Amino acid sequence: QHDKALMVRNDSLGTSQEGSYVLVVGADNVVQRKVVTTGVRDGQLRVIESGLSPTDWVVTEGVQRAFPGAKVEPQRSQLASAAPEPAAVPGKAVPAKSELK
C-alpha cells in the first residue's frame, strides 16, 4: 500500500498503443502527452503509479479537442476530492492530486 498517491480524474485518461496517458499543459501553455502507469480506481479518481509529477497540470475538460503541441488558454482549478464532481467547465486543467492514503 502507498503512503502517498498521485491521482487524476479517471475520465482524463486516454489509451494508445503505448498504454495509458494523460494530456498535460506545460508552463508555455502547450499540451503534451505523458504516458503513465495506472493503479487502482478510487471513485472518480485513478491512482497514477508513474509517469506524472505532482506539479503537472492535467487536462480534464476539452480532452477531445486537445492534442500534443496545441497552444491552449487553460482555466486552472484544484482537484478537491474523490467526491462526485460539480458541473464541468470547458477547457479546465487541474494538477495531479497528491493524497495521503
C-alpha positions as CSV (number, residue, x, y, z in Angstrom):
1,Q,0.0,0.0,0.0
2,H,1.2,3.5,-0.8
3,D,1.7,6.3,1.8
4,K,1.1,8.9,-0.9
5,A,-0.6,8.6,-4.2
6,L,-0.9,10.8,-7.3
7,M,-4.5,10.8,-8.5
8,V,-6.2,12.1,-11.6
9,R,-9.8,12.1,-12.8
10,N,-10.5,8.7,-14.5
11,D,-12.1,10.4,-17.4
12,S,-8.9,12.4,-18.2
13,L,-7.0,9.2,-19.0
14,G,-6.6,8.1,-22.6
15,T,-5.2,4.9,-24.1
16,S,-3.0,4.2,-27.1
17,Q,-0.6,1.5,-28.3
18,E,1.9,2.8,-25.7
19,G,-0.6,2.3,-22.9
20,S,-2.5,4.8,-20.7
21,Y,-1.7,8.5,-21.0
22,V,-2.8,12.0,-19.8
23,L,-2.6,15.3,-21.5
24,V,-0.8,18.0,-19.5
25,V,-0.4,21.7,-20.0
26,G,3.2,22.9,-19.7
27,A,4.4,26.3,-18.5
28,D,4.3,27.6,-22.0
29,N,0.5,26.6,-22.2
30,V,1.4,23.9,-24.8
31,V,-0.3,20.5,-24.5
32,Q,1.9,17.5,-24.0
33,R,1.1,13.8,-23.8
34,K,2.6,11.8,-20.9
35,V,2.4,8.0,-20.8
36,V,1.5,6.8,-17.3
37,T,1.2,3.6,-15.3
38,T,-2.2,3.5,-13.6
39,G,-3.2,1.8,-10.3
40,V,-6.5,1.3,-8.5
41,R,-9.6,3.4,-9.0
42,D,-11.0,5.4,-6.1
43,G,-14.4,6.8,-7.0
44,Q,-13.9,9.2,-9.9
45,L,-10.1,9.2,-9.5
46,R,-7.4,6.8,-10.6
47,V,-4.0,6.3,-8.9
48,I,-1.1,7.1,-11.1
49,E,1.9,4.8,-10.3
50,S,4.4,6.5,-12.5
51,G,4.9,9.0,-15.4
52,L,3.3,12.1,-13.8
53,S,4.6,14.7,-11.4
54,P,2.5,16.4,-8.6
55,T,3.2,19.7,-10.3
56,D,1.8,18.6,-13.7
57,W,-1.4,20.3,-14.8
58,V,-3.7,17.6,-16.3
59,V,-6.3,18.4,-19.0
60,T,-9.7,17.4,-17.6
61,E,-12.1,19.2,-19.9
62,G,-12.0,19.5,-23.7
63,V,-9.8,16.4,-23.9
64,Q,-11.3,15.6,-27.3
65,R,-10.1,18.9,-28.7
66,A,-6.7,19.0,-27.0
67,F,-3.7,17.4,-28.8
68,P,0.1,17.4,-28.2
69,G,1.6,20.6,-29.5
70,A,-1.6,22.7,-29.3
71,K,-1.4,26.1,-27.6
72,V,-4.2,26.5,-25.1
73,E,-5.5,29.0,-22.6
74,P,-6.2,26.8,-19.6
75,Q,-8.6,27.6,-16.8
76,R,-6.9,26.1,-13.8
77,S,-8.6,24.7,-10.8
78,Q,-7.7,22.5,-7.9
79,L,-8.9,18.9,-7.7
80,A,-10.9,18.8,-4.4
81,S,-11.5,15.1,-3.6
82,A,-12.8,11.8,-4.9
83,A,-16.4,13.0,-4.2
84,P,-18.8,13.5,-7.2
85,E,-17.7,16.3,-9.4
86,P,-19.6,19.6,-9.9
87,A,-20.7,20.7,-13.4
88,A,-17.8,20.7,-15.9
89,V,-16.1,23.8,-17.1
90,P,-14.8,23.7,-20.7
91,G,-11.0,24.0,-21.1
92,K,-10.3,23.2,-17.4
93,A,-6.9,21.8,-16.3
94,V,-6.2,20.5,-12.8
95,P,-3.0,19.4,-11.1
96,A,-2.4,15.8,-10.4
97,K,-3.6,15.3,-6.8
98,S,-1.2,14.1,-4.1
99,E,-3.1,12.4,-1.4
100,L,-2.2,10.5,1.8
101,K,-3.6,7.0,1.9
